[in-house]
Amino acid sequence: MLQEIRRINHVVSTWLERVGIVALLFMMGVTCVDVFGIKVLRSPLFGAIDMAQLAQVVGIAFAIASTQVLRKHVMVDFFMNKASARVQAIVDTVVYFLLFILFSVIVWRLLALGYSFQSAGEVTATLYAPLYPVVYGAALACVPVWIVFLIEFLSSLMRAVKR
């Protein structure tokens, strides 16, 4: 069952990563058009900073899941390689439990922030674009990471108890 959840999570993470890539490409395009407008046409692109900031948030938030699913984050395991398999499983269980709790709080607080922005009508400075969809999107993008940590916690717990 965990393998099937991992497979589905991988597919979802891949789609989220694609959204993040498009956002980063959009950010680069907006920046290029803005610089060209300033240097050549003597007129900046209206709202370029707002668009670039929102695209950057989307790009980063939506790439986190894929990076975690593919295990591309930096990990320091110099000391853990020398420990026994049981100690490694116990440490992994604690670490993944803490990461699961951390991402539970992150998703919860992003949802609360999105609701706060939506209720208050928070918008960007120049474009007056609402901020809450981006915050809700970041919360959604953190759910696959949360699932990864839950699966890893359960797997390491089973390894720790099994040995």
MDTraj code that builds the backbone (N, CA, C; nanometers):
import mdtraj as md
import numpy as np

residues = "MET LEU GLN GLU ILE ARG ARG ILE ASN HIS VAL VAL SER THR TRP LEU GLU ARG VAL GLY ILE VAL ALA LEU LEU PHE MET MET GLY VAL THR CYS VAL ASP VAL PHE GLY ILE LYS VAL LEU ARG SER PRO LEU PHE GLY ALA ILE ASP MET ALA GLN LEU ALA GLN VAL VAL GLY ILE ALA PHE ALA ILE ALA SER THR GLN VAL LEU ARG LYS HIS VAL MET VAL ASP PHE PHE MET ASN LYS ALA SER ALA ARG VAL GLN ALA ILE VAL ASP THR VAL VAL TYR PHE LEU LEU PHE ILE LEU PHE SER VAL ILE VAL TRP ARG LEU LEU ALA LEU GLY TYR SER PHE GLN SER ALA GLY GLU VAL THR ALA THR LEU TYR ALA PRO LEU TYR PRO VAL VAL TYR GLY ALA ALA LEU ALA CYS VAL PRO VAL TRP ILE VAL PHE LEU ILE GLU PHE LEU SER SER LEU MET ARG ALA VAL LYS ARG".split()
xyz = np.array([
    [0.0821, -0.1190, 0.0000],
    [0.0000, 0.0000, 0.0000],
    [0.0871, 0.1263, 0.0000],
    [0.1954, 0.1229, 0.0779],
    [0.2846, 0.2394, 0.0813],
    [0.3483, 0.2642, -0.0546],
    [0.3768, 0.1564, -0.1280],
    [0.4366, 0.1724, -0.2607],
    [0.3402, 0.2429, -0.3567],
    [0.2127, 0.2096, -0.3482],
    [0.1134, 0.2729, -0.4350],
    [0.0990, 0.4216, -0.4009],
    [0.1013, 0.4544, -0.2727],
    [0.0950, 0.5950, -0.2310],
    [0.2195, 0.6684, -0.2787],
    [0.3344, 0.6042, -0.2691],
    [0.4587, 0.6651, -0.3191],
    [0.4505, 0.6927, -0.4691],
    [0.3960, 0.5974, -0.5439],
    [0.3852, 0.6144, -0.6882],
    [0.2931, 0.7320, -0.7221],
    [0.1778, 0.7385, -0.6589],
    [0.0835, 0.8479, -0.6835],
    [0.1463, 0.9806, -0.6420],
    [0.2134, 0.9813, -0.5285],
    [0.2787, 1.1030, -0.4797],
    [0.3875, 1.1487, -0.5764],
    [0.4581, 1.0537, -0.6359],
    [0.5617, 1.0872, -0.7342],
    [0.5000, 1.1539, -0.8571],
    [0.3876, 1.1007, -0.9030],
    [0.3194, 1.1593, -1.0193],
    [0.2719, 1.3009, -0.9875],
    [0.2107, 1.3182, -0.8721],
    [0.1630, 1.4513, -0.8314],
    [0.2804, 1.5475, -0.8182],
    [0.3883, 1.5024, -0.7577],
    [0.5068, 1.5872, -0.7401],
    [0.5664, 1.6282, -0.8735],
    [0.5641, 1.5390, -0.9704],
    [0.6154, 1.5715, -1.1035],
    [0.5324, 1.6822, -1.1674],
    [0.4006, 1.6749, -1.1535],
    [0.3148, 1.7802, -1.2085],
    [0.3355, 1.9126, -1.1363],
    [0.3520, 1.9068, -1.0053],
    [0.3787, 2.0299, -0.9306],
    [0.5123, 2.0902, -0.9728],
    [0.6108, 2.0039, -0.9966],
    [0.7413, 2.0525, -1.0414],
    [0.7286, 2.1239, -1.1765],
    [0.6475, 2.0705, -1.2645],
    [0.6268, 2.1342, -1.3948],
    [0.5648, 2.2726, -1.3801],
    [0.4718, 2.2854, -1.2877],
    [0.4131, 2.4174, -1.2615],
    [0.5219, 2.5119, -1.2110],
    [0.6079, 2.4625, -1.1223],
    [0.7184, 2.5434, -1.0711],
    [0.8156, 2.5850, -1.1799],
    [0.8431, 2.4949, -1.2725],
    [0.9334, 2.5271, -1.3837],
    [0.8728, 2.6361, -1.4706],
    [0.7439, 2.6238, -1.5007],
    [0.6761, 2.7270, -1.5807],
    [0.6807, 2.8613, -1.5079],
    [0.6607, 2.8586, -1.3770],
    [0.6650, 2.9829, -1.2992],
    [0.8036, 3.0471, -1.3053],
    [0.9083, 2.9661, -1.2937],
    [1.0434, 3.0216, -1.3007],
    [1.0759, 3.0737, -1.4405],
    [1.0296, 3.0044, -1.5431],
    [1.0481, 3.0547, -1.6794],
    [0.9726, 3.1857, -1.7003],
    [0.8522, 3.1925, -1.6449],
    [0.7742, 3.3165, -1.6514],
    [0.8488, 3.4298, -1.5814],
    [0.9053, 3.3996, -1.4647],
    [0.9805, 3.5001, -1.3900],
    [1.0998, 3.5503, -1.4716],
    [1.1699, 3.4594, -1.5360],
    [1.2838, 3.4998, -1.6190],
    [1.2371, 3.5850, -1.7367],
    [1.1268, 3.5464, -1.7988],
    [1.0731, 3.6236, -1.9103],
    [1.0311, 3.7633, -1.8696],
    [0.9633, 3.7726, -1.7555],
    [0.9208, 3.9039, -1.7052],
    [1.0427, 3.9911, -1.6771],
    [1.1441, 3.9328, -1.6171],
    [1.2659, 4.0085, -1.5868],
    [1.3341, 4.0565, -1.7145],
    [1.3425, 3.9697, -1.8138],
    [1.4045, 4.0098, -1.9415],
    [1.3261, 4.1215, -2.0095],
    [1.1943, 4.1075, -2.0132],
    [1.1117, 4.2109, -2.0754],
    [1.1247, 4.3424, -1.9989],
    [1.1284, 4.3341, -1.8665],
    [1.1412, 4.4542, -1.7846],
    [1.2747, 4.5243, -1.8092],
    [1.3823, 4.4488, -1.8110],
    [1.5146, 4.5079, -1.8351],
    [1.5221, 4.5658, -1.9756],
    [1.4707, 4.4937, -2.0734],
    [1.4680, 4.5454, -2.2101],
    [1.3869, 4.6755, -2.2168],
    [1.2727, 4.6759, -2.1497],
    [1.1898, 4.7958, -2.1486],
    [1.2593, 4.9141, -2.0849],
    [1.3298, 4.8895, -1.9771],
    [1.3996, 4.9987, -1.9074],
    [1.5171, 5.0489, -1.9907],
    [1.5987, 4.9587, -2.0425],
    [1.7215, 4.9977, -2.1129],
    [1.6966, 5.0497, -2.2542],
    [1.6038, 4.9889, -2.3268],
    [1.5850, 5.0249, -2.4667],
    [1.4678, 5.1208, -2.4855],
    [1.3553, 5.0873, -2.4263],
    [1.2337, 5.1664, -2.4481],
    [1.2136, 5.2772, -2.3443],
    [1.2985, 5.2780, -2.2428],
    [1.2897, 5.3752, -2.1334],
    [1.1561, 5.3680, -2.0585],
    [1.0981, 5.2496, -2.0571],
    [0.9713, 5.2305, -1.9885],
    [0.9688, 5.0903, -1.9273],
    [0.9648, 5.0811, -1.7962],
    [0.9643, 4.9482, -1.7330],
    [0.8297, 4.8778, -1.7536],
    [0.8318, 4.7480, -1.7374],
    [0.7105, 4.6678, -1.7443],
    [0.6310, 4.6897, -1.6161],
    [0.5076, 4.7343, -1.6294],
    [0.4240, 4.7627, -1.5127],
    [0.3973, 4.6336, -1.4347],
    [0.4285, 4.6349, -1.3065],
    [0.4034, 4.5206, -1.2200],
    [0.5061, 4.4095, -1.2307],
    [0.6192, 4.4381, -1.2898],
    [0.7203, 4.3333, -1.3094],
    [0.7687, 4.2758, -1.1773],
    [0.7883, 4.3614, -1.0790],
    [0.8367, 4.3126, -0.9491],
    [0.7327, 4.2217, -0.8845],
    [0.6059, 4.2616, -0.8903],
    [0.4994, 4.1783, -0.8334],
    [0.4932, 4.0427, -0.9023],
    [0.4964, 4.0444, -1.0351],
    [0.4888, 3.9183, -1.1106],
    [0.6094, 3.8292, -1.0801],
    [0.7280, 3.8888, -1.0736],
    [0.8487, 3.8106, -1.0460],
    [0.8455, 3.7518, -0.9047],
    [0.7991, 3.8300, -0.8082],
    [0.7923, 3.7792, -0.6707],
    [0.6946, 3.6637, -0.6583],
    [0.5766, 3.6781, -0.7162],
    [0.4778, 3.5708, -0.7076],
    [0.5255, 3.4463, -0.7818],
    [0.5878, 3.4653, -0.8976],
    [0.6395, 3.3516, -0.9732],
    [0.7511, 3.2812, -0.8962],
    [0.8315, 3.3580, -0.8260],
    [0.9392, 3.2978, -0.7475],
    [0.8831, 3.2120, -0.6344],
    [0.7815, 3.2609, -0.5660],
    [0.7188, 3.1836, -0.4590],
    [0.6608, 3.0544, -0.5148],
    [0.5898, 3.0646, -0.6266],
    [0.5315, 2.9453, -0.6887],
    [0.6421, 2.8491, -0.7331],
    [0.7457, 2.9014, -0.7957],
    [0.8538, 2.8164, -0.8440],
    [0.9217, 2.7382, -0.7332],
    [0.9502, 2.8058, -0.6246],
    [1.0183, 2.7389, -0.5132],
    [0.9256, 2.6416, -0.4419],
    [0.8053, 2.6863, -0.4097],
    [0.7122, 2.6015, -0.3339],
    [0.6749, 2.4755, -0.4116],
    [0.6587, 2.4876, -0.5418],
    [0.6139, 2.3740, -0.6198],
    [0.7278, 2.2792, -0.6565],
    [0.8516, 2.3197, -0.6373],
    [0.9651, 2.2318, -0.6654],
    [1.0073, 2.1507, -0.5428],
    [0.9653, 2.1923, -0.4256],
    [1.0068, 2.1237, -0.3027],
    [0.9639, 1.9775, -0.3031],
    [0.8394, 1.9514, -0.3435],
    [0.7878, 1.8140, -0.3381],
    [0.8685, 1.7206, -0.4270],
    [0.8934, 1.7622, -0.5485],
    [0.9684, 1.6763, -0.6404],
    [1.1096, 1.6516, -0.5892],
    [1.1704, 1.7537, -0.5353],
    [1.3058, 1.7394, -0.4819],
    [1.3083, 1.6387, -0.3675],
    [1.2068, 1.6429, -0.2822],
    [1.2022, 1.5500, -0.1696],
    [1.1695, 1.4081, -0.2153],
    [1.0765, 1.3949, -0.3094],
    [1.0395, 1.2620, -0.3590],
    [1.1588, 1.1947, -0.4254],
    [1.2381, 1.2721, -0.4991],
    [1.3546, 1.2165, -0.5685],
    [1.4789, 1.2099, -0.4801],
    [1.4649, 1.2527, -0.3543],
    [1.5746, 1.2521, -0.2565],
    [1.6955, 1.3318, -0.3056],
    [1.6696, 1.4508, -0.3538],
    [1.7762, 1.5371, -0.4057],
    [1.8181, 1.6451, -0.3053],
    [1.7565, 1.6470, -0.1875],
    [1.7995, 1.7413, -0.0859],
    [1.9316, 1.6960, -0.0256],
    [2.0045, 1.7894, 0.0267],
    [2.1333, 1.7584, 0.0877],
    [2.1089, 1.6809, 0.2175],
    [2.1790, 1.5702, 0.2304],
    [2.1694, 1.4892, 0.3519],
    [2.3110, 1.4631, 0.4020],
    [2.3283, 1.4756, 0.5313],
    [2.4574, 1.4478, 0.5920],
    [2.4424, 1.3171, 0.6686],
    [2.5067, 1.2142, 0.6188],
    [2.4939, 1.0834, 0.6830],
    [2.6299, 1.0213, 0.7160],
    [2.7284, 1.1060, 0.7357],
    [2.8632, 1.0590, 0.7647],
    [2.8663, 0.9707, 0.8894],
    [2.8055, 1.0190, 0.9981],
    [2.8067, 0.9432, 1.1234],
    [2.7075, 0.8280, 1.1211],
    [2.5969, 0.8459, 1.0512],
    [2.4936, 0.7427, 1.0504],
    [2.5377, 0.6169, 0.9759],
    [2.6261, 0.6308, 0.8805],
    [2.6738, 0.5125, 0.8077],
    [2.7501, 0.4175, 0.8977],
    [2.8068, 0.4694, 1.0046],
    [2.8859, 0.3869, 1.0967],
    [2.7991, 0.3210, 1.2051],
    [2.6737, 0.3653, 1.2179],
    [2.5845, 0.3104, 1.3201],
    [2.5217, 0.1798, 1.2707],
    [2.4700, 0.1039, 1.3675],
    [2.4029, -0.0214, 1.3316],
    [2.2713, 0.0092, 1.2602],
    [2.2171, -0.0924, 1.1936],
    [2.0924, -0.0748, 1.1177],
    [1.9774, -0.0353, 1.2101],
    [1.9749, -0.0893, 1.3301],
    [1.8667, -0.0563, 1.4255],
    [1.8771, 0.0897, 1.4700],
    [1.9975, 0.1350, 1.5009],
    [2.0171, 0.2747, 1.5418],
    [1.9789, 0.3678, 1.4269],
    [2.0191, 0.3305, 1.3059],
    [1.9823, 0.4117, 1.1899],
    [1.8302, 0.4207, 1.1748],
    [1.7619, 0.3087, 1.1940],
    [1.6164, 0.3068, 1.1814],
    [1.5512, 0.3910, 1.2905],
    [1.6037, 0.3861, 1.4120],
    [1.5473, 0.4652, 1.5217],
    [1.5685, 0.6141, 1.4981],
    [1.6892, 0.6500, 1.4560],
    [1.7168, 0.7912, 1.4267],
    [1.6297, 0.8392, 1.3104],
    [1.6176, 0.7582, 1.2072],
    [1.5317, 0.7934, 1.0942],
    [1.3867, 0.8134, 1.1396],
    [1.3401, 0.7267, 1.2277],
    [1.2035, 0.7383, 1.2782],
    [1.1830, 0.8716, 1.3481],
    [1.2748, 0.9088, 1.4343],
    [1.2632, 1.0360, 1.5066],
    [1.2705, 1.1546, 1.4099],
    [1.3663, 1.1509, 1.3204],
    [1.3843, 1.2624, 1.2262],
    [1.2624, 1.2777, 1.1359],
    [1.2148, 1.1677, 1.0792],
    [1.0996, 1.1766, 0.9897],
    [0.9724, 1.2147, 1.0651],
    [0.9611, 1.1739, 1.1897],
    [0.8460, 1.2172, 1.2698],
    [0.8502, 1.3684, 1.2909],
    [0.9678, 1.4213, 1.3252],
    [0.9809, 1.5658, 1.3445],
    [0.9549, 1.6425, 1.2145],
    [1.0035, 1.5896, 1.1030],
    [0.9778, 1.6545, 0.9742],
    [0.8301, 1.6472, 0.9373],
    [0.7651, 1.5366, 0.9695],
    [0.6216, 1.5240, 0.9464],
    [0.5453, 1.6287, 1.0274],
    [0.5831, 1.6455, 1.1523],
    [0.5191, 1.7467, 1.2374],
    [0.5475, 1.8865, 1.1820],
    [0.6718, 1.9121, 1.1429],
    [0.7072, 2.0424, 1.0877],
    [0.6219, 2.0761, 0.9657],
    [0.6099, 1.9834, 0.8728],
    [0.5313, 2.0118, 0.7533],
    [0.3818, 2.0135, 0.7819],
    [0.3377, 1.9462, 0.8856],
    [0.1984, 1.9607, 0.9285],
    [0.1726, 2.1046, 0.9707],
    [0.2639, 2.1585, 1.0485],
    [0.2509, 2.2975, 1.0937],
    [0.2632, 2.3942, 0.9756],
    [0.3558, 2.3677, 0.8850],
    [0.3731, 2.4557, 0.7683],
    [0.2453, 2.4600, 0.6849],
    [0.1884, 2.3444, 0.6551],
    [0.0645, 2.3417, 0.5757],
    [-0.0476, 2.4123, 0.6504],
    [-0.0614, 2.3838, 0.7780],
    [-0.1662, 2.4460, 0.8592],
    [-0.1513, 2.5980, 0.8605],
    [-0.0297, 2.6473, 0.8836],
    [-0.0092, 2.7920, 0.8926],
    [-0.0226, 2.8594, 0.7552],
    [0.0177, 2.7918, 0.6486],
    [-0.0027, 2.8487, 0.5160],
    [-0.1514, 2.8587, 0.4836],
    [-0.2287, 2.7577, 0.5222],
    [-0.3733, 2.7660, 0.5017],
    [-0.4336, 2.8793, 0.5837],
    [-0.3867, 2.8954, 0.7071],
    [-0.4358, 3.0057, 0.7909],
    [-0.3952, 3.1408, 0.7323],
    [-0.2728, 3.1506, 0.6820],
    [-0.2272, 3.2750, 0.6203],
    [-0.3067, 3.3061, 0.4941],
    [-0.3324, 3.2036, 0.4126],
    [-0.4126, 3.2222, 0.2923],
    [-0.5521, 3.2708, 0.3252],
    [-0.6118, 3.2122, 0.4277],
    [-0.7449, 3.2559, 0.4700],
    [-0.7415, 3.3997, 0.5208],
    [-0.6361, 3.4323, 0.5950],
    [-0.6195, 3.5686, 0.6451],
    [-0.6061, 3.6678, 0.5297],
    [-0.5239, 3.6337, 0.4309],
    [-0.5081, 3.7197, 0.3134],
    [-0.6389, 3.7329, 0.2367],
    [-0.7116, 3.6217, 0.2258],
    [-0.8386, 3.6250, 0.1534],
    [-0.9405, 3.7110, 0.2275],
    [-0.9480, 3.6963, 0.3575],
    [-1.0432, 3.7741, 0.4375],
    [-1.0105, 3.9224, 0.4366],
    [-0.8818, 3.9547, 0.4422],
    [-0.8394, 4.0944, 0.4487],
    [-0.8321, 4.1587, 0.3097],
    [-0.8366, 4.0771, 0.2050],
    [-0.8257, 4.1320, 0.0705],
    [-0.6854, 4.1782, 0.0357],
    [-0.5838, 4.1091, 0.0889],
    [-0.4443, 4.1455, 0.0620],
    [-0.4126, 4.1290, -0.0860],
    [-0.3462, 4.2292, -0.1411],
    [-0.3094, 4.2284, -0.2823],
    [-0.1649, 4.2736, -0.2978],
    [-0.1104, 4.2554, -0.4176],
    [0.0256, 4.3012, -0.4453],
    [0.0270, 4.4532, -0.4562],
    [0.1450, 4.5101, -0.4504],
    [0.1600, 4.6556, -0.4411],
    [0.1183, 4.7305, -0.5674],
    [0.1536, 4.6803, -0.6835],
    [0.1255, 4.7573, -0.8056],
    [0.0172, 4.6953, -0.8929],
    [0.0119, 4.5644, -0.9003],
    [-0.0877, 4.4985, -0.9855],
    [-0.2217, 4.4777, -0.9161],
    [-0.2209, 4.4859, -0.7866],
    [-0.3399, 4.4591, -0.7052],
    [-0.3929, 4.3172, -0.7287],
    [-0.3013, 4.2248, -0.7518],
    [-0.3373, 4.0834, -0.7673],
    [-0.3524, 4.0227, -0.6279],
    [-0.4547, 3.9422, -0.6062],
    [-0.4728, 3.8822, -0.4734],
    [-0.3589, 3.7859, -0.4398],
    [-0.3186, 3.7870, -0.3128],
    [-0.2085, 3.7026, -0.2679],
    [-0.2531, 3.5638, -0.2226],
    [-0.3783, 3.5505, -0.1829],
    [-0.4204, 3.4247, -0.1221],
    [-0.4100, 3.3031, -0.2153],
    [-0.4335, 3.3146, -0.3478],
    [-0.4173, 3.1936, -0.4293],
    [-0.2743, 3.1385, -0.4281],
    [-0.1770, 3.2268, -0.4224],
    [-0.0377, 3.1828, -0.4197],
    [-0.0078, 3.1126, -0.2871],
    [-0.0606, 3.1650, -0.1781],
    [-0.0371, 3.1039, -0.0462],
    [-0.1077, 2.9691, -0.0376],
    [-0.2317, 2.9620, -0.0858],
    [-0.3016, 2.8331, -0.0893],
    [-0.2260, 2.7337, -0.1784],
    [-0.1717, 2.7812, -0.2893],
    [-0.0934, 2.6953, -0.3779],
    [0.0322, 2.6424, -0.3095],
    [0.0978, 2.7287, -0.2323],
    [0.2169, 2.6844, -0.1586],
    [0.1794, 2.5783, -0.0554],
    [0.0646, 2.5954, 0.0090],
    [0.0180, 2.4944, 0.1053],
    [-0.0091, 2.3621, 0.0338],
    [-0.0739, 2.3701, -0.0804],
    [-0.1018, 2.2504, -0.1593],
    [0.0278, 2.1825, -0.2035],
    [0.1264, 2.2616, -0.2404],
    [0.2537, 2.2067, -0.2861],
    [0.3307, 2.1394, -0.1728],
    [0.3027, 2.1755, -0.0490],
    [0.3710, 2.1133, 0.0654],
    [0.3072, 1.9807, 0.1069],
    [0.1865, 1.9527, 0.0609],
    [0.1190, 1.8280, 0.0989],
    [0.1954, 1.7042, 0.0510],
    [0.2449, 1.6994, -0.0735],
    [0.3229, 1.5803, -0.1114],
    [0.4490, 1.5606, -0.0266],
    [0.5104, 1.6697, 0.0164],
    [0.6273, 1.6578, 0.1044],
    [0.5832, 1.5979, 0.2379],
    [0.4706, 1.6453, 0.2873],
    [0.4124, 1.5934, 0.4109],
    [0.3863, 1.4437, 0.3979],
    [0.3340, 1.4016, 0.2826],
    [0.3071, 1.2593, 0.2588],
    [0.4374, 1.1798, 0.2546],
    [0.5404, 1.2348, 0.1918],
    [0.6706, 1.1671, 0.1869],
    [0.7213, 1.1427, 0.3284],
    [0.7147, 1.2451, 0.4128],
    [0.7654, 1.2288, 0.5491],
    [0.6805, 1.1309, 0.6298],
    [0.5508, 1.1275, 0.6052],
    [0.4647, 1.0301, 0.6726],
    [0.5028, 0.8882, 0.6302],
    [0.5202, 0.8675, 0.5007],
    [0.5578, 0.7344, 0.4502],
    [0.6946, 0.6938, 0.5034],
    [0.7900, 0.7856, 0.4997],
    [0.9244, 0.7542, 0.5494],
    [0.9227, 0.7263, 0.6999],
    [0.8415, 0.8002, 0.7740],
    [0.8276, 0.7751, 0.9173],
    [0.7743, 0.6341, 0.9418],
    [0.6675, 0.5977, 0.8702],
    [0.6095, 0.4645, 0.8889],
    [0.7073, 0.3551, 0.8467],
    [0.7775, 0.3760, 0.7368],
    [0.8751, 0.2759, 0.6903],
    [0.9887, 0.2583, 0.7902],
    [1.0421, 0.3706, 0.8394],
    [1.1522, 0.3600, 0.9358],
    [1.1039, 0.3028, 1.0691],
    [0.9792, 0.3328, 1.1053],
    [0.9230, 0.2749, 1.2277],
    [0.9111, 0.1238, 1.2144],
    [0.8667, 0.0792, 1.0984],
    [0.8577, -0.0669, 1.0755],
    [0.9951, -0.1318, 1.0772],
    [1.0974, -0.0627, 1.0214],
    [1.2333, -0.1160, 1.0245],
    [1.2854, -0.1208, 1.1678],
    [1.2560, -0.0180, 1.2472],
    [1.3057, -0.0126, 1.3859],
    [1.2411, -0.1211, 1.4715],
    [1.1134, -0.1454, 1.4512],
    [1.0430, -0.2454, 1.5311],
    [1.0784, -0.3849, 1.4852],
    [1.0990, -0.4029, 1.3560],
    [1.1274, -0.5320, 1.2963],
    [1.2594, -0.5896, 1.3427],
    [1.3599, -0.5070, 1.3586],
    [1.4952, -0.5557, 1.3895],
    [1.5169, -0.5832, 1.5341],
])
top = md.Topology()
chain = top.add_chain()
for i, resn in enumerate(residues, 1):
    res = top.add_residue(resn, chain, resSeq=i)
    for name in ("N", "CA", "C"):
        top.add_atom(name, md.element.get_by_symbol(name[0]), res)
traj = md.Trajectory(xyz[None], top)
